[in-house]
Amino acid sequence: MASTVPISQSYLFSNETHLRKPKIGSSFVSLALGNSSFRSMVLGRRWSVDNRRRRSGVPLRAVVVSATTAEKPQKRYPGEKKGFVEEMRFVAMKLHTRDQAKEGEKEPDTQPVAKWEPSIEGYLRFLVDSKVVYDTLESIVDKAAYPAYAEFRNTGLERSDKLAKDLQWFQEQGHAIPEPSTPGISYARYLEELSEKDPPAFICHFYNVYFAHTAGGRMIGKKVAEKILDNKELEFYKWDGDLSKLLQNVRKNLNRVAESWSREEKDLCLEETEKSFKYSGEILRLILS
């Protein structure tokens, strides 16, 4: 059984409960106002505020609203000012190790990619299972059970056709193409189920899979090619057009779609990040199988 891959799926992004104040019960208010001393104190303060308000020309309501706003500052989330994509990236980076990224918090668990000893057979299993996942992602956005999914059709990041060409090339070289295995099939099934019941969570996986491959995924492909493919660059690691522009366009669409989400929906999306890494990591480990 292959060892756990040291590069978490979050590494592939190298390129790139609120507390509420308790309300005072109505019974307490009634009891307090029934007390003459307390009532005098309240009325006295009210007169003082009203008097200052008349002298300053500031409406009392404005003072009250201002004070209320000051008491309840809105919580800011890391990366929120730059858009929701930055929030997703921030959460992903937390799953780096410290030697991979300054934001990383994960402990390293095994050897770096440079010391891997991949095999053709293992790499083919990785490519086949990756294609199952990309086939599923592209089918989901094409059918667009939720209108928001249609925003991610024909982005230029699609990988299914590229992988088909690579697998054909391997076959022409005399290699047997394996059947999809459990990691790819399990992830594809999970994505299908998630896309039907939880669009924000599905979008998290969409983002992680495609953006991860454009960064650390390319680095891994290059290292593997150096060891077992005589430096051949597969179609899987090529994009038609300017990749930076393709990514920027998808970022804009992701941010626009997330604008309609509640904070709770955004948080549920972010919580899916770890599952995305788990599933993708299992597929990545096939390279060493």
C-alpha positions in Angstrom: 0.0 0.0 0.0 1.5 3.4 -1.0 2.4 5.8 1.7 0.4 9.0 2.3 1.2 11.7 -0.2 3.0 14.6 1.5 1.5 17.3 -0.7 -2.0 17.9 0.6 -4.5 18.9 -2.1 -4.4 22.4 -0.6 -0.7 22.7 -1.6 -2.0 22.8 -5.2 -3.1 26.4 -4.6 0.4 27.7 -4.1 -0.1 29.8 -7.2 -2.5 31.5 -6.4 -20.9 31.0 15.4 -21.7 34.5 16.1 -22.6 35.5 19.7 -25.9 37.4 20.3 -26.6 39.7 23.1 -29.3 38.3 25.4 -32.6 40.3 25.3 -34.0 41.8 28.5 -37.2 40.1 29.3 -40.4 42.1 29.2 -41.2 41.1 32.7 -38.0 42.7 33.9 -38.8 45.9 32.1 -42.3 46.1 33.6 -41.0 45.5 37.1 -38.3 48.1 36.7 -40.5 50.8 35.4 -42.9 50.2 38.3 -40.1 51.3 40.6 -40.3 55.0 41.2 -36.5 55.5 41.7 -35.7 53.6 38.5 -38.4 55.4 36.6 -37.1 58.8 37.7 -33.6 57.8 36.7 -34.7 56.7 33.2 -36.9 59.8 32.7 -34.1 62.0 33.8 -31.6 60.5 31.4 -34.2 60.7 28.6 -34.7 64.4 29.3 -30.9 64.9 29.3 -30.5 63.1 26.0 -33.4 65.0 24.5 -32.0 68.3 25.7 -28.6 67.6 24.2 -30.2 66.4 20.9 -32.2 69.7 20.6 -29.0 71.8 21.2 -26.9 69.8 18.7 -29.6 69.4 16.0 -29.0 65.6 15.8 -32.2 63.6 15.8 -32.5 61.2 18.7 -33.2 58.3 16.4 -29.9 58.8 14.6 -28.1 58.7 18.0 -29.8 55.4 18.9 -29.1 53.8 15.5 -25.5 54.9 15.6 -25.0 53.5 19.1 -26.6 50.2 18.1 -24.4 49.8 15.1 -21.3 50.5 17.1 -22.3 47.9 19.6 -22.6 45.1 17.0 -19.6 45.3 14.6 -19.9 43.0 11.7 -17.6 40.0 11.8 -15.1 39.9 8.9 -13.8 36.6 7.5 -10.3 36.1 6.2 -10.2 37.1 2.5 -13.8 38.4 2.5 -12.9 41.9 1.3 -11.4 40.4 -1.9 -14.4 38.1 -2.7 -15.4 34.6 -1.8 -12.8 32.9 -3.9 -10.2 34.5 -1.6 -12.0 33.0 1.4 -11.8 29.5 -0.2 -8.2 30.0 -1.0 -7.4 31.0 2.5 -9.0 27.9 4.0 -7.2 25.7 1.4 -3.8 27.3 2.3 -4.4 26.4 6.0 -4.0 22.7 4.9 -0.5 23.3 3.7 2.5 22.4 5.8 4.6 25.4 7.0 7.4 24.6 4.6 4.9 24.7 1.7 3.2 28.0 2.6 3.5 30.6 5.3 -0.2 30.1 6.1 0.2 26.4 6.4 -0.8 24.6 9.6 -0.6 20.9 8.7 2.2 18.7 10.0 4.4 17.1 7.3 3.9 13.3 7.3 6.2 11.8 4.6 8.8 12.5 1.9 8.5 15.3 -0.6 7.4 14.8 -4.2 11.0 15.0 -5.5 11.7 11.7 -3.8 8.7 9.8 -5.2 9.3 6.7 -7.1 6.2 6.6 -9.4 5.4 3.8 -11.9 3.7 3.9 -15.3 1.0 1.6 -13.9 0.3 3.8 -10.9 0.3 6.9 -13.0 -2.2 5.4 -15.4 -4.5 4.6 -12.5 -4.2 8.2 -11.4 -5.1 9.5 -14.9 -8.0 7.2 -15.3 -9.6 8.0 -12.0 -8.9 11.7 -12.5 -10.8 11.5 -15.8 -13.8 9.9 -14.0 -13.9 13.0 -11.7 -13.6 15.5 -14.5 -16.2 13.7 -16.6 -18.5 14.0 -13.6 -17.8 17.7 -12.9 -18.3 18.6 -16.6 -21.5 16.6 -16.9 -22.9 18.3 -13.8 -22.3 21.8 -15.0 -23.5 20.9 -18.5 -26.8 19.6 -17.2 -27.1 22.6 -14.7 -29.7 21.2 -12.4 -29.2 24.5 -10.6 -28.9 27.6 -12.9 -25.7 28.7 -11.2 -23.8 25.7 -12.5 -24.3 27.0 -16.1 -21.9 29.8 -15.2 -19.1 27.2 -15.3 -19.6 25.8 -18.8 -16.8 26.1 -21.3 -14.4 27.8 -19.0 -11.3 26.6 -20.8 -10.3 24.7 -17.6 -12.0 21.4 -18.7 -9.7 18.4 -18.6 -11.8 15.4 -19.7 -11.0 15.6 -23.4 -7.3 16.3 -22.7 -7.1 13.2 -20.5 -8.8 11.1 -23.2 -6.0 12.1 -25.6 -3.3 11.2 -23.1 -4.8 7.8 -22.4 -5.0 7.1 -26.1 -1.3 8.0 -26.4 -0.4 5.6 -23.6 -2.3 2.9 -25.3 -0.5 3.6 -28.6 2.8 3.1 -26.6 1.6 -0.4 -25.7 0.3 0.2 -22.2 -2.9 -1.4 -20.9 -5.4 1.2 -19.7 -6.9 0.1 -16.3 -10.5 0.3 -15.3 -11.5 3.1 -12.9 -10.9 2.2 -9.3 -12.5 3.0 -6.0 -11.0 6.4 -5.3 -12.3 7.9 -8.6 -15.6 6.2 -8.5 -16.3 7.1 -4.9 -15.5 10.8 -5.5 -17.6 11.0 -8.7 -20.6 9.4 -6.8 -20.1 11.9 -4.0 -20.0 14.9 -6.4 -23.2 13.8 -8.1 -25.1 13.5 -4.8 -23.7 16.8 -3.5 -24.6 18.7 -6.6 -28.3 17.7 -6.3 -28.7 18.7 -2.6 -26.1 21.4 -1.8 -24.9 23.7 -4.6 -22.5 25.8 -2.4 -20.7 22.6 -1.2 -20.5 21.3 -4.8 -18.9 24.6 -5.9 -16.2 24.2 -3.2 -15.2 20.9 -4.9 -15.4 22.5 -8.4 -13.0 25.2 -7.3 -10.6 22.9 -5.5 -10.3 20.4 -8.3 -9.8 22.8 -11.2 -7.6 25.4 -9.4 -5.5 22.9 -7.7 -4.6 21.2 -11.0 -3.4 24.5 -12.5 -0.9 25.1 -9.7 0.6 22.2 -7.7 -0.9 19.7 -10.1 1.3 20.9 -12.9 4.4 20.7 -10.6 3.5 17.1 -9.8 3.0 16.3 -13.5 6.4 17.7 -14.3 8.2 15.7 -11.6 6.5 12.5 -12.7 7.3 13.1 -16.3 11.0 13.6 -15.4 11.1 10.2 -13.7 9.0 8.0 -16.0 8.1 9.8 -19.2 11.4 11.2 -20.5 10.0 14.7 -19.8 7.0 14.3 -22.1 4.4 17.0 -21.3 0.9 15.4 -21.4 -2.2 17.2 -22.7 -3.5 17.1 -19.1 -1.1 19.9 -18.3 -1.8 22.1 -21.3 -4.5 24.8 -21.7 -5.8 26.5 -24.8 -5.3 30.2 -24.4 -3.8 32.3 -21.5 -4.3 30.2 -18.3 -4.1 33.3 -16.1 -7.0 34.9 -17.9 -9.0 31.7 -17.9 -8.6 31.5 -14.1 -9.5 35.1 -13.6 -12.7 34.7 -15.6 -13.7 31.7 -13.4 -12.9 33.6 -10.2 -15.2 36.4 -11.3 -18.0 33.9 -11.9 -17.4 32.2 -8.6 -17.5 35.5 -6.7 -20.7 36.5 -8.6 -22.5 33.3 -7.8 -21.4 33.4 -4.1 -22.8 37.0 -3.7 -26.3 35.5 -3.5 -25.4 33.1 -0.7 -26.1 33.6 2.9 -23.2 33.6 5.4 -24.4 30.1 6.5 -24.2 28.8 2.9 -20.7 30.3 2.5 -19.6 28.6 5.7 -21.0 25.3 4.5 -19.0 25.7 1.3 -15.8 26.3 3.2 -16.4 23.3 5.4 -16.3 21.1 2.3 -12.6 22.0 1.6 -11.2 19.2 3.8 -13.4 16.6 2.1 -12.2 17.8 -1.3 -8.6 17.3 -0.2 -9.4 13.9 1.2 -11.0 12.6 -2.0 -8.4 14.2 -4.3 -5.6 12.9 -2.0 -6.7 9.3 -2.4 -6.6 9.7 -6.2 -3.2 11.4 -6.0 -1.8 8.5 -4.0 -2.5 6.1 -6.9 0.6 7.5 -8.6 2.7 5.6 -6.1 0.6 2.4 -6.1 
